[in-house]
Amino acid sequence: MTILKPANEVFEAFVDPAKIGNFWFSSSSERWEKGKTITLRYEEYNAQGVIEVEEIEINKKIVFQWGDGHTVTITLDELDDSRTIIEVKEVGFNEKDDEVINQLLDNKEGWVYMLTCLKGYLEYGVNLRAALVK
């Protein structure tokens, strides 16, 4: 997805606990840095999850593990000082699981929604997170 902001602003939206609540989780326990364990909360659903930050390349890449051994790689490709392409890739699904297709579809839907919320927040200053009822 293309975000009409420079890569540093897109990057900071993820790693800065004061910003992530504007588009994804309601809170993040601390700034995302390599080697840190971060607790992410969804206040609306009284839920939380933990991620392990494996790699950070400032303004370019974030890699973390979550769930049952899933690895997420978020890459930022700055086209110029006002456009960044963001790509999210998640691996670690069990291909032999009878529900893998449903898991992949649900997963894709979640990432598209998060990216849409990110775009709304960074480009228009609107908070769309937690508006989707499933």
N, CA, C and O atoms as a Tinker XYZ file with bonds, in Angstrom:
   536  protein
     1  N      0.852000   -1.170000    0.000000    73     2
     2  CA     0.000000    0.000000    0.000000    64     1     3
     3  C      0.896000    1.231000    0.000000    63     2     4     5
     4  O      1.937000    1.250000    0.657000    81     3
     5  N      0.494000    2.239000   -0.727000    73     3     6
     6  CA     1.223000    3.500000   -0.730000    64     5     7
     7  C      0.638000    4.423000    0.333000    63     6     8     9
     8  O     -0.574000    4.628000    0.401000    81     7
     9  N      1.516000    4.969000    1.154000    73     7    10
    10  CA     1.134000    5.947000    2.162000    64     9    11
    11  C      1.769000    7.270000    1.724000    63    10    12    13
    12  O      2.964000    7.322000    1.437000    81    11
    13  N      0.985000    8.311000    1.676000    73    11    14
    14  CA     1.479000    9.607000    1.215000    64    13    15
    15  C      2.152000   10.379000    2.348000    63    14    16    17
    16  O      1.732000   11.473000    2.728000    81    15
    17  N      3.205000    9.768000    2.867000    73    15    18
    18  CA     4.042000   10.349000    3.918000    64    17    19
    19  C      5.446000    9.779000    3.761000    63    18    20    21
    20  O      5.614000    8.704000    3.185000    81    19
    21  N      6.461000   10.488000    4.268000    73    19    22
    22  CA     7.822000    9.948000    4.218000    64    21    23
    23  C      7.967000    8.727000    5.130000    63    22    24    25
    24  O      7.200000    8.549000    6.076000    81    23
    25  N      8.951000    7.899000    4.832000    73    23    26
    26  CA     9.160000    6.642000    5.568000    64    25    27
    27  C      9.345000    6.859000    7.066000    63    26    28    29
    28  O      8.887000    6.038000    7.861000    81    27
    29  N     10.002000    7.937000    7.469000    73    27    30
    30  CA    10.228000    8.149000    8.903000    64    29    31
    31  C      8.908000    8.322000    9.651000    63    30    32    33
    32  O      8.794000    7.874000   10.792000    81    31
    33  N      7.908000    8.958000    9.040000    73    31    34
    34  CA     6.614000    9.118000    9.700000    64    33    35
    35  C      5.855000    7.794000    9.781000    63    34    36    37
    36  O      5.189000    7.517000   10.779000    81    35
    37  N      5.956000    6.986000    8.740000    73    35    38
    38  CA     5.317000    5.663000    8.743000    64    37    39
    39  C      5.982000    4.782000    9.803000    63    38    40    41
    40  O      5.299000    4.123000   10.587000    81    39
    41  N      7.296000    4.774000    9.821000    73    39    42
    42  CA     8.062000    3.986000   10.791000    64    41    43
    43  C      7.695000    4.377000   12.224000    63    42    44    45
    44  O      7.430000    3.511000   13.058000    81    43
    45  N      7.681000    5.664000   12.502000    73    43    46
    46  CA     7.387000    6.146000   13.857000    64    45    47
    47  C      5.974000    5.790000   14.301000    63    46    48    49
    48  O      5.735000    5.595000   15.493000    81    47
    49  N      5.036000    5.702000   13.361000    73    47    50
    50  CA     3.664000    5.322000   13.726000    64    49    51
    51  C      3.641000    3.946000   14.377000    63    50    52    53
    52  O      2.828000    3.700000   15.268000    81    51
    53  N      4.519000    3.044000   13.946000    73    51    54
    54  CA     4.584000    1.700000   14.514000    64    53    55
    55  C      5.362000    1.664000   15.827000    63    54    56    57
    56  O      4.886000    1.093000   16.808000    81    55
    57  N      6.536000    2.259000   15.858000    73    55    58
    58  CA     7.445000    2.052000   16.992000    64    57    59
    59  C      7.196000    2.979000   18.173000    63    58    60    61
    60  O      7.648000    2.694000   19.281000    81    59
    61  N      6.491000    4.074000   17.960000    73    59    62
    62  CA     6.223000    5.043000   19.021000    64    61    63
    63  C      4.911000    4.680000   19.730000    63    62    64    65
    64  O      3.848000    4.713000   19.110000    81    63
    65  N      4.975000    4.336000   21.015000    73    63    66
    66  CA     3.759000    3.937000   21.739000    64    65    67
    67  C      2.674000    5.017000   21.748000    63    66    68    69
    68  O      1.493000    4.693000   21.877000    81    67
    69  N      3.041000    6.264000   21.617000    73    67    70
    70  CA     2.058000    7.344000   21.612000    64    69    71
    71  C      1.294000    7.419000   20.292000    63    70    72    73
    72  O      0.263000    8.087000   20.219000    81    71
    73  N      1.781000    6.749000   19.254000    73    71    74
    74  CA     1.155000    6.842000   17.931000    64    73    75
    75  C      0.389000    5.595000   17.515000    63    74    76    77
    76  O     -0.597000    5.699000   16.787000    81    75
    77  N      0.818000    4.424000   17.959000    73    75    78
    78  CA     0.218000    3.175000   17.483000    64    77    79
    79  C     -1.277000    3.085000   17.793000    63    78    80    81
    80  O     -2.025000    2.444000   17.055000    81    79
    81  N     -1.709000    3.716000   18.869000    73    79    82
    82  CA    -3.119000    3.695000   19.245000    64    81    83
    83  C     -4.026000    4.467000   18.297000    63    82    84    85
    84  O     -5.250000    4.403000   18.416000    81    83
    85  N     -3.439000    5.185000   17.372000    73    83    86
    86  CA    -4.220000    5.944000   16.401000    64    85    87
    87  C     -4.614000    5.128000   15.176000    63    86    88    89
    88  O     -5.393000    5.593000   14.344000    81    87
    89  N     -4.073000    3.900000   15.061000    73    87    90
    90  CA    -4.418000    3.114000   13.876000    64    89    91
    91  C     -4.437000    1.611000   14.093000    63    90    92    93
    92  O     -5.034000    0.909000   13.276000    81    91
    93  N     -3.817000    1.065000   15.152000    73    91    94
    94  CA    -3.728000   -0.385000   15.263000    64    93    95
    95  C     -4.184000   -0.833000   16.637000    63    94    96    97
    96  O     -5.388000   -0.939000   16.870000    81    95
    97  N     -3.278000   -1.099000   17.545000    73    95    98
    98  CA    -3.621000   -1.488000   18.917000    64    97    99
    99  C     -3.922000   -0.237000   19.714000    63    98   100   101
   100  O     -3.471000    0.851000   19.357000    81    99
   101  N     -4.683000   -0.379000   20.799000    73    99   102
   102  CA    -4.978000    0.801000   21.613000    64   101   103
   103  C     -3.749000    1.256000   22.397000    63   102   104   105
   104  O     -3.632000    2.433000   22.738000    81   103
   105  N     -2.826000    0.323000   22.687000    73   103   106
   106  CA    -1.603000    0.743000   23.372000    64   105   107
   107  C     -0.462000   -0.244000   23.125000    63   106   108   109
   108  O     -0.661000   -1.407000   22.776000    81   107
   109  N      0.734000    0.286000   23.326000    73   107   110
   110  CA     1.978000   -0.481000   23.213000    64   109   111
   111  C      2.785000   -0.181000   24.474000    63   110   112   113
   112  O      2.891000    0.976000   24.882000    81   111
   113  N      3.350000   -1.212000   25.089000    73   111   114
   114  CA     4.005000   -1.035000   26.385000    64   113   115
   115  C      5.248000   -0.152000   26.337000    63   114   116   117
   116  O      5.585000    0.491000   27.332000    81   115
   117  N      5.923000   -0.112000   25.207000    73   115   118
   118  CA     7.127000    0.717000   25.096000    64   117   119
   119  C      7.543000    0.846000   23.640000    63   118   120   121
   120  O      6.954000    0.218000   22.760000    81   119
   121  N      8.547000    1.652000   23.392000    73   119   122
   122  CA     9.063000    1.865000   22.040000    64   121   123
   123  C      9.639000    0.561000   21.502000    63   122   124   125
   124  O     10.329000   -0.165000   22.218000    81   123
   125  N      9.353000    0.272000   20.243000    73   123   126
   126  CA     9.826000   -0.957000   19.616000    64   125   127
   127  C     11.306000   -0.823000   19.271000    63   126   128   129
   128  O     11.704000    0.078000   18.533000    81   127
   129  N     12.110000   -1.727000   19.812000    73   127   130
   130  CA    13.536000   -1.794000   19.525000    64   129   131
   131  C     13.947000   -3.253000   19.486000    63   130   132   133
   132  O     13.318000   -4.101000   20.119000    81   131
   133  N     14.998000   -3.540000   18.746000    73   131   134
   134  CA    15.490000   -4.910000   18.606000    64   133   135
   135  C     15.734000   -5.528000   19.980000    63   134   136   137
   136  O     16.350000   -4.922000   20.857000    81   135
   137  N     15.227000   -6.763000   20.143000    73   135   138
   138  CA    15.430000   -7.508000   21.377000    64   137   139
   139  C     14.382000   -7.261000   22.445000    63   138   140   141
   140  O     14.371000   -7.953000   23.464000    81   139
   141  N     13.509000   -6.303000   22.241000    73   139   142
   142  CA    12.493000   -5.999000   23.254000    64   141   143
   143  C     11.268000   -6.896000   23.106000    63   142   144   145
   144  O     10.917000   -7.335000   22.012000    81   143
   145  N     10.634000   -7.150000   24.246000    73   143   146
   146  CA     9.336000   -7.814000   24.299000    64   145   147
   147  C      8.309000   -6.727000   24.564000    63   146   148   149
   148  O      8.386000   -6.009000   25.561000    81   147
   149  N      7.345000   -6.616000   23.653000    73   147   150
   150  CA     6.357000   -5.546000   23.710000    64   149   151
   151  C      4.979000   -6.153000   23.966000    63   150   152   153
   152  O      4.601000   -7.144000   23.342000    81   151
   153  N      4.241000   -5.551000   24.884000    73   151   154
   154  CA     2.857000   -5.953000   25.125000    64   153   155
   155  C      1.948000   -4.971000   24.401000    63   154   156   157
   156  O      2.028000   -3.759000   24.603000    81   155
   157  N      1.084000   -5.519000   23.555000    73   155   158
   158  CA     0.131000   -4.726000   22.785000    64   157   159
   159  C     -1.265000   -5.010000   23.320000    63   158   160   161
   160  O     -1.627000   -6.167000   23.533000    81   159
   161  N     -2.061000   -3.946000   23.540000    73   159   162
   162  CA    -3.401000   -4.110000   24.105000    64   161   163
   163  C     -4.467000   -3.624000   23.143000    63   162   164   165
   164  O     -4.283000   -2.654000   22.408000    81   163
   165  N     -5.588000   -4.329000   23.172000    73   163   166
   166  CA    -6.832000   -3.900000   22.543000    64   165   167
   167  C     -7.803000   -3.662000   23.681000    63   166   168   169
   168  O     -8.457000   -4.600000   24.136000    81   167
   169  N     -7.911000   -2.434000   24.150000    73   167   170
   170  CA    -8.799000   -2.121000   25.273000    64   169   171
   171  C    -10.246000   -2.473000   24.944000    63   170   172   173
   172  O    -10.977000   -2.957000   25.808000    81   171
   173  N    -10.667000   -2.233000   23.691000    73   171   174
   174  CA   -12.059000   -2.467000   23.300000    64   173   175
   175  C    -12.483000   -3.921000   23.457000    63   174   176   177
   176  O    -13.655000   -4.211000   23.694000    81   175
   177  N    -11.536000   -4.821000   23.324000    73   175   178
   178  CA   -11.835000   -6.251000   23.384000    64   177   179
   179  C    -11.287000   -6.907000   24.646000    63   178   180   181
   180  O    -11.373000   -8.125000   24.803000    81   179
   181  N    -10.715000   -6.091000   25.557000    73   179   182
   182  CA   -10.081000   -6.595000   26.767000    64   181   183
   183  C     -9.106000   -7.717000   26.424000    63   182   184   185
   184  O     -9.126000   -8.785000   27.036000    81   183
   185  N     -8.259000   -7.455000   25.440000    73   183   186
   186  CA    -7.310000   -8.466000   24.965000    64   185   187
   187  C     -5.918000   -7.855000   24.851000    63   186   188   189
   188  O     -5.754000   -6.642000   24.718000    81   187
   189  N     -4.935000   -8.728000   24.906000    73   187   190
   190  CA    -3.560000   -8.286000   24.702000    64   189   191
   191  C     -2.750000   -9.396000   24.063000    63   190   192   193
   192  O     -3.108000  -10.572000   24.123000    81   191
   193  N     -1.651000   -8.993000   23.451000    73   191   194
   194  CA    -0.720000   -9.934000   22.839000    64   193   195
   195  C      0.691000   -9.451000   23.082000    63   194   196   197
   196  O      0.923000   -8.291000   23.423000    81   195
   197  N      1.625000  -10.358000   22.901000    73   195   198
   198  CA     3.032000  -10.043000   23.119000    64   197   199
   199  C      3.788000  -10.299000   21.822000    63   198   200   201
   200  O      3.565000  -11.301000   21.143000    81   199
   201  N      4.693000   -9.369000   21.490000    73   199   202
   202  CA     5.569000   -9.565000   20.340000    64   201   203
   203  C      7.017000   -9.513000   20.807000    63   202   204   205
   204  O      7.346000   -8.887000   21.814000    81   203
   205  N      7.866000  -10.185000   20.050000    73   203   206
   206  CA     9.310000  -10.137000   20.268000    64   205   207
   207  C      9.913000   -9.450000   19.050000    63   206   208   209
   208  O      9.838000   -9.976000   17.939000    81   207
   209  N     10.507000   -8.283000   19.253000    73   207   210
   210  CA    11.091000   -7.529000   18.141000    64   209   211
   211  C     12.442000   -8.158000   17.793000    63   210   212   213
   212  O     13.367000   -8.163000   18.605000    81   211
   213  N     12.534000   -8.685000   16.577000    73   211   214
   214  CA    13.749000   -9.377000   16.140000    64   213   215
   215  C     14.715000   -8.484000   15.376000    63   214   216   217
   216  O     15.931000   -8.656000   15.458000    81   215
   217  N     14.167000   -7.531000   14.635000    73   215   218
   218  CA    15.029000   -6.699000   13.795000    64   217   219
   219  C     14.362000   -5.352000   13.581000    63   218   220   221
   220  O     13.152000   -5.259000   13.374000    81   219
   221  N     15.177000   -4.319000   13.637000    73   219   222
   222  CA    14.726000   -2.963000   13.325000    64   221   223
   223  C     15.782000   -2.340000   12.422000    63   222   224   225
   224  O     16.966000   -2.310000   12.756000    81   223
   225  N     15.339000   -1.853000   11.292000    73   223   226
   226  CA    16.186000   -1.056000   10.416000    64   225   227
   227  C     15.447000    0.267000   10.275000    63   226   228   229
   228  O     14.431000    0.342000    9.584000    81   227
   229  N     15.944000    1.293000   10.918000    73   227   230
   230  CA    15.228000    2.556000   11.045000    64   229   231
   231  C     14.738000    3.054000    9.684000    63   230   232   233
   232  O     15.495000    3.170000    8.720000    81   231
   233  N     13.433000    3.342000    9.654000    73   231   234
   234  CA    12.732000    3.868000    8.478000    64   233   235
   235  C     12.685000    2.903000    7.296000    63   234   236   237
   236  O     12.300000    3.293000    6.194000    81   235
   237  N     13.077000    1.633000    7.519000    73   235   238
   238  CA    13.103000    0.672000    6.423000    64   237   239
   239  C     12.434000   -0.666000    6.731000    63   238   240   241
   240  O     11.736000   -1.215000    5.879000    81   239
   241  N     12.639000   -1.199000    7.947000    73   239   242
   242  CA    12.135000   -2.540000    8.211000    64   241   243
   243  C     11.910000   -2.782000    9.692000    63   242   244   245
   244  O     12.657000   -2.307000   10.546000    81   243
   245  N     10.830000   -3.556000    9.975000    73   243   246
   246  CA    10.509000   -4.021000   11.326000    64   245   247
   247  C     10.186000   -5.505000   11.201000    63   246   248   249
   248  O      9.356000   -5.897000   10.380000    81   247
   249  N     10.839000   -6.327000   12.013000    73   247   250
   250  CA    10.564000   -7.767000   12.019000    64   249   251
   251  C     10.258000   -8.167000   13.458000    63   250   252   253
   252  O     11.011000   -7.852000   14.380000    81   251
   253  N      9.122000   -8.878000   13.635000    73   251   254
   254  CA     8.778000   -9.348000   14.977000    64   253   255
   255  C      8.110000  -10.712000   14.891000    63   254   256   257
   256  O      7.606000  -11.122000   13.845000    81   255
   257  N      8.124000  -11.406000   16.039000    73   255   258
   258  CA     7.430000  -12.689000   16.167000    64   257   259
   259  C      6.250000  -12.495000   17.092000    63   258   260   261
   260  O      6.295000  -11.730000   18.055000    81   259
   261  N      5.164000  -13.234000   16.756000    73   259   262
   262  CA     3.995000  -13.237000   17.622000    64   261   263
   263  C      3.209000  -14.503000   17.390000    63   262   264   265
   264  O      3.499000  -15.276000   16.476000    81   263
   265  N      2.201000  -14.708000   18.233000    73   263   266
   266  CA     1.355000  -15.883000   18.070000    64   265   267
   267  C      2.140000  -17.169000   18.196000    63   266   268   269
   268  O      3.093000  -17.263000   18.969000    81   267
   269  N      1.727000  -18.158000   17.426000    73   267   270
   270  CA     2.354000  -19.478000   17.465000    64   269   271
   271  C      3.507000  -19.568000   16.480000    63   270   272   273
   272  O      3.443000  -20.326000   15.512000    81   271
   273  N      4.565000  -18.796000   16.721000    73   271   274
   274  CA     5.745000  -18.857000   15.873000    64   273   275
   275  C      5.614000  -18.139000   14.549000    63   274   276   277
   276  O      6.330000  -18.460000   13.600000    81   275
   277  N      4.717000  -17.177000   14.463000    73   275   278
   278  CA     4.576000  -16.396000   13.233000    64   277   279
   279  C      5.580000  -15.252000   13.242000    63   278   280   281
   280  O      5.785000  -14.597000   14.264000    81   279
   281  N      6.202000  -15.021000   12.094000    73   279   282
   282  CA     7.118000  -13.909000   11.926000    64   281   283
   283  C      6.503000  -12.912000   10.956000    63   282   284   285
   284  O      6.062000  -13.275000    9.866000    81   283
   285  N      6.480000  -11.653000   11.370000    73   283   286
   286  CA     5.942000  -10.568000   10.543000    64   285   287
   287  C      7.091000   -9.658000   10.142000    63   286   288   289
   288  O      7.898000   -9.243000   10.973000    81   287
   289  N      7.146000   -9.357000    8.849000    73   287   290
   290  CA     8.129000   -8.414000    8.323000    64   289   291
   291  C      7.372000   -7.255000    7.685000    63   290   292   293
   292  O      6.577000   -7.446000    6.765000    81   291
   293  N      7.630000   -6.063000    8.185000    73   291   294
   294  CA     7.051000   -4.845000    7.638000    64   293   295
   295  C      8.189000   -4.091000    6.963000    63   294   296   297
   296  O      9.158000   -3.707000    7.617000    81   295
   297  N      8.072000   -3.880000    5.652000    73   295   298
   298  CA     9.118000   -3.153000    4.930000    64   297   299
   299  C      8.563000   -1.826000    4.417000    63   298   300   301
   300  O      7.403000   -1.723000    4.019000    81   299
   301  N      9.421000   -0.829000    4.439000    73   299   302
   302  CA     9.081000    0.507000    3.973000    64   301   303
   303  C     10.024000    0.875000    2.832000    63   302   304   305
   304  O     11.245000    0.818000    2.981000    81   303
   305  N      9.455000    1.247000    1.708000    73   303   306
   306  CA    10.237000    1.658000    0.549000    64   305   307
   307  C      9.857000    3.099000    0.228000    63   306   308   309
   308  O      8.815000    3.359000   -0.374000    81   307
   309  N     10.715000    4.032000    0.638000    73   307   310
   310  CA    10.421000    5.438000    0.416000    64   309   311
   311  C     10.678000    5.792000   -1.042000    63   310   312   313
   312  O     11.806000    5.690000   -1.523000    81   311
   313  N      9.633000    6.208000   -1.739000    73   311   314
   314  CA     9.750000    6.568000   -3.151000    64   313   315
   315  C     10.315000    7.970000   -3.315000    63   314   316   317
   316  O     11.132000    8.220000   -4.201000    81   315
   317  N      9.883000    8.870000   -2.466000    73   315   318
   318  CA    10.396000   10.232000   -2.406000    64   317   319
   319  C     10.027000   10.772000   -1.035000    63   318   320   321
   320  O      9.595000   10.005000   -0.175000    81   319
   321  N     10.186000   12.071000   -0.807000    73   319   322
   322  CA     9.951000   12.597000    0.542000    64   321   323
   323  C      8.478000   12.711000    0.919000    63   322   324   325
   324  O      8.150000   13.238000    1.982000    81   323
   325  N      7.579000   12.219000    0.050000    73   323   326
   326  CA     6.163000   12.285000    0.388000    64   325   327
   327  C      5.393000   11.004000    0.079000    63   326   328   329
   328  O      4.165000   10.996000    0.157000    81   327
   329  N      6.093000    9.917000   -0.270000    73   327   330
   330  CA     5.411000    8.652000   -0.590000    64   329   331
   331  C      6.255000    7.473000   -0.138000    63   330   332   333
   332  O      7.456000    7.400000   -0.397000    81   331
   333  N      5.585000    6.549000    0.550000    73   331   334
   334  CA     6.244000    5.332000    1.023000    64   333   335
   335  C      5.358000    4.144000    0.704000    63   334   336   337
   336  O      4.154000    4.168000    0.960000    81   335
   337  N      5.956000    3.112000    0.147000    73   335   338
   338  CA     5.238000    1.855000   -0.050000    64   337   339
   339  C      5.514000    0.990000    1.168000    63   338   340   341
   340  O      6.666000    0.771000    1.542000    81   339
   341  N      4.437000    0.498000    1.788000    73   339   342
   342  CA     4.568000   -0.389000    2.942000    64   341   343
   343  C      4.082000   -1.770000    2.537000    63   342   344   345
   344  O      3.047000   -1.917000    1.887000    81   343
   345  N      4.844000   -2.773000    2.930000    73   343   346
   346  CA     4.499000   -4.161000    2.636000    64   345   347
   347  C      4.559000   -4.957000    3.929000    63   346   348   349
   348  O      5.488000   -4.799000    4.721000    81   347
   349  N      3.565000   -5.811000    4.140000    73   347   350
   350  CA     3.527000   -6.668000    5.319000    64   349   351
   351  C      3.523000   -8.113000    4.854000    63   350   352   353
   352  O      2.722000   -8.504000    4.005000    81   351
   353  N      4.423000   -8.899000    5.417000    73   351   354
   354  CA     4.499000  -10.330000    5.101000    64   353   355
   355  C      4.522000  -11.095000    6.414000    63   354   356   357
   356  O      5.329000  -10.805000    7.298000    81   355
   357  N      3.632000  -12.075000    6.537000    73   355   358
   358  CA     3.590000  -12.914000    7.735000    64   357   359
   359  C      3.778000  -14.362000    7.321000    63   358   360   361
   360  O      3.096000  -14.851000    6.421000    81   359
   361  N      4.704000  -15.046000    7.979000    73   359   362
   362  CA     4.968000  -16.456000    7.705000    64   361   363
   363  C      4.847000  -17.250000    8.992000    63   362   364   365
   364  O      4.884000  -16.695000   10.090000    81   363
   365  N      4.701000  -18.564000    8.836000    73   363   366
   366  CA     4.635000  -19.433000   10.001000    64   365   367
   367  C      3.344000  -20.205000   10.108000    63   366   368   369
   368  O      3.077000  -20.841000   11.128000    81   367
   369  N      2.532000  -20.155000    9.055000    73   367   370
   370  CA     1.277000  -20.891000    9.064000    64   369   371
   371  C      1.536000  -22.374000    8.816000    63   370   372   373
   372  O      2.458000  -22.738000    8.087000    81   371
   373  N      0.728000  -23.213000    9.420000    73   371   374
   374  CA     0.854000  -24.656000    9.250000    64   373   375
   375  C      0.060000  -25.070000    8.012000    63   374   376   377
   376  O     -1.171000  -25.095000    8.042000    81   375
   377  N      0.745000  -25.388000    6.951000    73   375   378
   378  CA     0.100000  -25.737000    5.684000    64   377   379
   379  C     -0.738000  -27.007000    5.764000    63   378   380   381
   380  O     -1.598000  -27.237000    4.913000    81   379
   381  N     -0.493000  -27.832000    6.782000    73   379   382
   382  CA    -1.244000  -29.086000    6.923000    64   381   383
   383  C     -2.512000  -28.926000    7.764000    63   382   384   385
   384  O     -3.315000  -29.853000    7.870000    81   383
   385  N     -2.682000  -27.763000    8.353000    73   383   386
   386  CA    -3.871000  -27.490000    9.155000    64   385   387
   387  C     -5.079000  -27.392000    8.225000    63   386   388   389
   388  O     -5.024000  -26.705000    7.205000    81   387
   389  N     -6.158000  -28.069000    8.571000    73   387   390
   390  CA    -7.374000  -28.048000    7.751000    64   389   391
   391  C     -7.958000  -26.645000    7.609000    63   390   392   393
   392  O     -8.691000  -26.374000    6.658000    81   391
   393  N     -7.644000  -25.769000    8.530000    73   391   394
   394  CA    -8.190000  -24.408000    8.533000    64   393   395
   395  C     -7.235000  -23.374000    7.946000    63   394   396   397
   396  O     -7.489000  -22.175000    8.059000    81   395
   397  N     -6.140000  -23.813000    7.323000    73   395   398
   398  CA    -5.115000  -22.865000    6.880000    64   397   399
   399  C     -5.657000  -21.839000    5.887000    63   398   400   401
   400  O     -5.271000  -20.672000    5.955000    81   399
   401  N     -6.523000  -22.229000    4.982000    73   399   402
   402  CA    -7.073000  -21.268000    4.010000    64   401   403
   403  C     -7.877000  -20.192000    4.725000    63   402   404   405
   404  O     -7.731000  -19.005000    4.431000    81   403
   405  N     -8.724000  -20.602000    5.664000    73   403   406
   406  CA    -9.502000  -19.625000    6.432000    64   405   407
   407  C     -8.591000  -18.717000    7.259000    63   406   408   409
   408  O     -8.848000  -17.519000    7.383000    81   407
   409  N     -7.528000  -19.291000    7.821000    73   407   410
   410  CA    -6.570000  -18.501000    8.597000    64   409   411
   411  C     -5.877000  -17.466000    7.716000    63   410   412   413
   412  O     -5.717000  -16.312000    8.114000    81   411
   413  N     -5.466000  -17.882000    6.518000    73   411   414
   414  CA    -4.786000  -16.966000    5.610000    64   413   415
   415  C     -5.709000  -15.830000    5.170000    63   414   416   417
   416  O     -5.290000  -14.674000    5.109000    81   415
   417  N     -6.953000  -16.157000    4.866000    73   415   418
   418  CA    -7.908000  -15.133000    4.442000    64   417   419
   419  C     -8.192000  -14.153000    5.580000    63   418   420   421
   420  O     -8.225000  -12.941000    5.365000    81   419
   421  N     -8.396000  -14.674000    6.785000    73   419   422
   422  CA    -8.650000  -13.830000    7.942000    64   421   423
   423  C     -7.441000  -12.942000    8.232000    63   422   424   425
   424  O     -7.585000  -11.763000    8.554000    81   423
   425  N     -6.261000  -13.519000    8.113000    73   423   426
   426  CA    -5.019000  -12.801000    8.340000    64   425   427
   427  C     -4.869000  -11.656000    7.340000    63   426   428   429
   428  O     -4.559000  -10.526000    7.718000    81   427
   429  N     -5.090000  -11.957000    6.072000    73   427   430
   430  CA    -4.983000  -10.930000    5.031000    64   429   431
   431  C     -5.967000   -9.793000    5.300000    63   430   432   433
   432  O     -5.620000   -8.618000    5.173000    81   431
   433  N     -7.189000  -10.149000    5.670000    73   431   434
   434  CA    -8.201000   -9.144000    5.977000    64   433   435
   435  C     -7.736000   -8.230000    7.112000    63   434   436   437
   436  O     -7.932000   -7.016000    7.055000    81   435
   437  N     -7.132000   -8.806000    8.126000    73   435   438
   438  CA    -6.640000   -8.021000    9.257000    64   437   439
   439  C     -5.541000   -7.051000    8.863000    63   438   440   441
   440  O     -5.541000   -5.897000    9.292000    81   439
   441  N     -4.606000   -7.516000    8.048000    73   439   442
   442  CA    -3.518000   -6.636000    7.609000    64   441   443
   443  C     -4.027000   -5.515000    6.710000    63   442   444   445
   444  O     -3.585000   -4.374000    6.837000    81   443
   445  N     -4.943000   -5.824000    5.810000    73   443   446
   446  CA    -5.504000   -4.785000    4.935000    64   445   447
   447  C     -6.226000   -3.736000    5.775000    63   446   448   449
   448  O     -6.103000   -2.538000    5.522000    81   447
   449  N     -6.977000   -4.189000    6.772000    73   447   450
   450  CA    -7.684000   -3.243000    7.642000    64   449   451
   451  C     -6.692000   -2.362000    8.404000    63   450   452   453
   452  O     -6.874000   -1.146000    8.470000    81   451
   453  N     -5.650000   -2.957000    8.978000    73   451   454
   454  CA    -4.652000   -2.177000    9.713000    64   453   455
   455  C     -3.999000   -1.152000    8.795000    63   454   456   457
   456  O     -3.817000    0.001000    9.186000    81   455
   457  N     -3.644000   -1.560000    7.574000    73   455   458
   458  CA    -3.004000   -0.629000    6.644000    64   457   459
   459  C     -3.950000    0.501000    6.240000    63   458   460   461
   460  O     -3.522000    1.642000    6.065000    81   459
   461  N     -5.213000    0.187000    6.096000    73   459   462
   462  CA    -6.211000    1.209000    5.778000    64   461   463
   463  C     -6.321000    2.218000    6.924000    63   462   464   465
   464  O     -6.407000    3.424000    6.693000    81   463
   465  N     -6.318000    1.712000    8.156000    73   463   466
   466  CA    -6.352000    2.593000    9.326000    64   465   467
   467  C     -5.086000    3.444000    9.403000    63   466   468   469
   468  O     -5.152000    4.623000    9.752000    81   467
   469  N     -3.938000    2.855000    9.080000    73   467   470
   470  CA    -2.670000    3.593000    9.064000    64   469   471
   471  C     -2.734000    4.728000    8.045000    63   470   472   473
   472  O     -2.344000    5.858000    8.341000    81   471
   473  N     -3.223000    4.427000    6.859000    73   471   474
   474  CA    -3.350000    5.431000    5.798000    64   473   475
   475  C     -4.277000    6.563000    6.247000    63   474   476   477
   476  O     -3.949000    7.737000    6.071000    81   475
   477  N     -5.427000    6.221000    6.823000    73   475   478
   478  CA    -6.362000    7.236000    7.310000    64   477   479
   479  C     -5.737000    8.127000    8.369000    63   478   480   481
   480  O     -5.917000    9.344000    8.349000    81   479
   481  N     -4.999000    7.519000    9.298000    73   479   482
   482  CA    -4.363000    8.265000   10.377000    64   481   483
   483  C     -3.277000    9.197000    9.847000    63   482   484   485
   484  O     -3.285000   10.391000   10.145000    81   483
   485  N     -2.343000    8.659000    9.063000    73   483   486
   486  CA    -1.205000    9.464000    8.618000    64   485   487
   487  C     -1.583000   10.497000    7.561000    63   486   488   489
   488  O     -1.060000   11.611000    7.577000    81   487
   489  N     -2.469000   10.150000    6.656000    73   487   490
   490  CA    -2.787000   11.071000    5.566000    64   489   491
   491  C     -3.895000   12.059000    5.911000    63   490   492   493
   492  O     -3.885000   13.189000    5.424000    81   491
   493  N     -4.850000   11.650000    6.745000    73   491   494
   494  CA    -6.016000   12.489000    6.994000    64   493   495
   495  C     -6.259000   12.812000    8.467000    63   494   496   497
   496  O     -7.161000   13.584000    8.791000    81   495
   497  N     -5.459000   12.224000    9.359000    73   495   498
   498  CA    -5.613000   12.504000   10.782000    64   497   499
   499  C     -6.854000   11.904000   11.400000    63   498   500   501
   500  O     -7.317000   12.377000   12.437000    81   499
   501  N     -7.410000   10.857000   10.774000    73   499   502
   502  CA    -8.601000   10.213000   11.326000    64   501   503
   503  C     -8.232000    8.883000   11.973000    63   502   504   505
   504  O     -7.291000    8.213000   11.548000    81   503
   505  N     -8.972000    8.516000   12.987000    73   503   506
   506  CA    -8.739000    7.257000   13.693000    64   505   507
   507  C     -9.860000    6.298000   13.335000    63   506   508   509
   508  O    -10.992000    6.466000   13.789000    81   507
   509  N     -9.553000    5.294000   12.524000    73   507   510
   510  CA   -10.532000    4.298000   12.082000    64   509   511
   511  C    -10.430000    2.992000   12.866000    63   510   512   513
   512  O    -11.275000    2.112000   12.704000    81   511
   513  N     -9.420000    2.855000   13.706000    73   511   514
   514  CA    -9.172000    1.587000   14.392000    64   513   515
   515  C    -10.350000    1.184000   15.267000    63   514   516   517
   516  O    -11.055000    2.021000   15.830000    81   515
   517  N    -10.531000   -0.107000   15.358000    73   515   518
   518  CA   -11.582000   -0.710000   16.182000    64   517   519
   519  C    -12.987000   -0.340000   15.704000    63   518   520   521
   520  O    -13.956000   -0.504000   16.446000    81   519
   521  N    -13.103000    0.152000   14.483000    73   519   522
   522  CA   -14.426000    0.487000   13.954000    64   521   523
   523  C    -15.061000   -0.720000   13.249000    63   522   524   525
   524  O    -16.275000   -0.760000   13.049000    81   523
   525  N    -14.250000   -1.677000   12.884000    73   523   526
   526  CA   -14.737000   -2.858000   12.173000    64   525   527
   527  C    -15.312000   -3.850000   13.169000    63   526   528   529
   528  O    -14.658000   -4.225000   14.142000    81   527
   529  N    -16.511000   -4.257000   12.919000    73   527   530
   530  CA   -17.157000   -5.267000   13.764000    64   529   531
   531  C    -17.228000   -6.546000   12.951000    63   530   532   533
   532  O    -17.781000   -6.572000   11.851000    81   531
   533  N    -16.670000   -7.587000   13.497000    73   531   534
   534  CA   -16.619000   -8.854000   12.771000    64   533   535
   535  C    -17.588000   -9.845000   13.352000    63   534   536
   536  O    -17.684000  -10.972000   12.866000    81   535
